[in-house]
Amino acid sequence: METLLADKDRFVITIEVVPPGGPDPAPLLEQLAALSSLTFDGFSVATNPVAKSRMSAMATCHLIQTRVGRPAILHCTIRDHNRIAVQGELWGAKALGLKTVMVASGDRIALADRGIVSHVGDVNVCDLIVMARESGLFTGVVFDTKPEVSGGFDRAVRRLEEKARAGAQYAVTQPVYDEAGAQAIADAVKHIGIPVILGILPLRTFRHAEFLHTKVSGIAVPDQVRARMETAADPVAEGMANARDMLHIARERFKGACVMPPFDHFEVLADILTKH
């Protein structure tokens, strides 16, 4: 990943992976190995997404690199580890041959779980960027915004500026669903001077689009996109068409794309990656 992003003429495609919800990695690894004929550059492995327990992201990255043979990017959050533990994670990642991490705050813990689960957060994201860089890892961050929230976009740009000053070497956007949103991001962050990867999350149904728009922090699905999902005869096909459009836009305006197959539907990737 480091070498690819260092090449200014190379467009990078990564596939986001959610680790298994248990100790058996075999089904996931089989699914990922089946993608070998597709053209992409590596996997980006989430850590306990939506604040629910999953197999260790670092273990999953190592398994992917050793058994699937593709580079893997480790997501590392301030939510789950204190300073001592997160430093150990970073050193462990380096020792296992991982080259790249993406650091983030982590999804919020659900209100119902807060009686038994706590957010750690004794380092902030900029602290974690510094720690990752000092550990010898190529370090990325999230560009997280929901434009219609008052001041949200400007705050997100300022936050990315802070992360870049702390040492962030690339950024990945939350999923974007229209050309106007993508262009707004491209224009707003070009002065920061780090590669930006466009997040692409294919929609499955109108209900899926509504959930992402109303319940998931940082994601905005425009009205016209939700309307098309609601009236589409085949919502899955409509969602994949939108994802192909966004991949085309990413090629024109960004350094790369991170495609996020919803609910482990890796079968959609062939349609998206080969028909754009």
N, C-alpha and C positions, 0 to 999 in steps of 0.2 A: 504493500500500500504506500509506503513512504516513497519508494522509487517511482511509482506510478504518478503520485501527486506532484512529485518534483518535475515531472515531464510536462511542460506547459502545453504541449500539443496533444496529450493523451486524455481522452474522455473516459472516466472511470465509472464502472457500474458495479454496485454491491447489492447483495440480497440480504435483507434483514431476517434473522432467525430468532425464534423464541425457544429457549431450551425446554426439554421435556419436563412435565410436571411429576416427576418420579425418577427412580434410579436407572431406568433402562433407556440407553441412548440409541439402541439398534433401529427402531422404526424411523426416527428422525434422520439418522445417518444414511439409511437406505433411500429415503426421499431425496436427500441432498446429493447423493452419489448419482441418482438418476438424472440430475441436471447437467451432467458432464458435457453433453453435446451443445449446450447453450453458450453463447458468448457473454461472459461477465468476468469480473476480476477477483471477486472474493465475497466472503460473508461478513455481516455485521451482527454481532450476537448480543441480544438484549439481556439485561440483568434484572430478574424479578419484575417484569413489566406489570403495570397496574398494581404494584406493591403486593403481589402474591408470590408465594414461594415457588421457585423453579430450580432445576439442577443448576449447579454453579456455572456461571457464564464462562469462567476461566477454564473449567474442566471441559465444557462444551467446545470452546475454541480449540483447545489442544486436541480433542478427539476429531474435530473437523480437519485440522491441519494434518494430522497423522493418518487418518483413515479415508478422508475424502480427497486430500491433496490440494486444497485451495487455501489461500491466506484467510485468516479470521481476525476481525477487529473486536476487541473486548470493550463492552460498555462498563463503565465504572461510576458508581454513584456515591454521593455523600450521605444518602439516606441510610444505607445499610451497614456502614463501617465507621469506626472511630479512626483517629489519626494513626494509631498503632497498626490496626488491622489493614487499613487501606494501603499503608506503605508496604506491608507484607504482600498484599495482592499485587501491587505494581512490580515488586522485585520478583515475585513468583511468575508473573506473566513474562517478564524479560527472560527468566531462566528457562521457561518452557518454549521459547522461540517465538513468542508473539512480538510483533514489531509496532503495532498501532493500537491505541486506545481512544475511546470517545468518552469524555467525562461529562456528567450531568448531575442535576439535583436529584433526579429520580421522581417517579410518579408519587402523588400524594397517597398516604395511607387512608383507606376508607374509614369513615367515621365509626362504623360498626366494629372495626378492628382495633381502634385506638386504646381500648381498655387492656389489650393484651400485647400490642405491638407499639414500639416507640420509634420515632425518627431520630437518628443519631445526630448527624450534622454538626460535629465539632470542628470540621473544616468546611470552608466554603468552596465553591467551584473554582475560583481563581487560585486558592491554595492548592487544590487538587491538580490543576494544570501545572503549576510549578513543580509539584512532587512527581508528576508523570514525566515531565521533561527531564528533571534531574535523575530519574530512573532510566533514562535512555530510550524512552518510548515516543514515537511520533504521536502527537496529541491533538485530537479534535474535540469539538464542542457542538452543542445544539443551538440553532437559531430558532427561538420559540416565540411565536407571536400569533395573536388573533386580531387582525387589523381593525375590526369594528368596535373593539373595546377602546374606550376613550384613552388616548395616549399610549395604547399598547404597542403600536408599531414603533413609535419613536423611542420608547423605553427599550424595546428589544434591540434596536440598532445601537443604542448607547451601551447596552449590556454586552453586545458582541464586540464593541470597541474595547471594553474593559477586558474581556477574555483574550482578545488579540494582544493587548498590552501585557497581559500576564504570561503570554507565550503560546497561545493556541495557534495551531498550524493549519487547520482547516475547520470548516463548519458544515453541518448537515441541517437542512431546514426540516421543520415539521411538514407533513404532507400538504401539498398545494394542488388546487384543482382547476385553476383557470389561468389563462395567459396574463390577464391583468395582474393577478396576485403574484405570479412569477416575475413579471417585469418590475413590479414595485419593489420586490426584494432585491433583484439584480441591481436596480438603480441605487437603492438605499445603502447597499453594503460594498459597492465596488471600490470605494475609497479606502476600505479597511485593509485590502491587499492580501487577503488569504483566500485559498480556493474554497468555493462554496458548492456543496452537493445538494441537489434538489431531492427532497423526500417525495416519494410517490406511493400512495396506498390505494390499491384498486378497491372500488366500492362493490359491494355484493347486492345490496337491496336498498330500497328507500329508507327502511328502518335503520340500516347500518349507517347511511349517510346522515340521518337525523341524530343518531346517537353520537357520532363523531363530532357533529357540529355543536350539539347542546351539552354534551357531557364530558368531552375530552379537552383538557386544557391545551391551548396552543393550536388547535385545529379549527379552521373555518371552511365549511363546504358552502360555496356561494349558492344563492337562491336558485339561479338558473340550472345549476348542476343537480340540486336536489329535486327540482321540478322534472328534469329529464329522467331521473331515476324513478320518480313516482309514476310517470306515464309510460315508461319503456315497456314494450312487450316482453323483452328479455333483459332484466336489470343487470344480470351478470355481464352480458355482452356489452351493455352500455357502459358499465364500470370499466371494463377492459379497454374499450375505445377511448375513454377519457384518459386512462393510464398511458396508452400509446401516444395520445396527443401531448401529454405532459412530458413523456420521454423525448419527443421531438423538440419541444420547447427547451428542455434541459440541454440538449445538444447545442442549441443555438446560443444559450445565455449563461450556462453554468459549466463548472469543471467536471461534473459527473451527476449521477443519479443513484439514489438508494431506493430500491424497490422493496416494498414491505408486503409480502403476500398475506392476505387476511386469513386468520384462523387456519394457518398451515396449508392453505390452498396453493401449493407450489405448482400445481398443474397449469395455473394461469400464466406462468412465466413464459412458456413457449410462445403463446399468442402475443404477449406484450413485447418480448425481446426480438422476435423474428419478423414482426409485421409492422414495425414503426417506420 
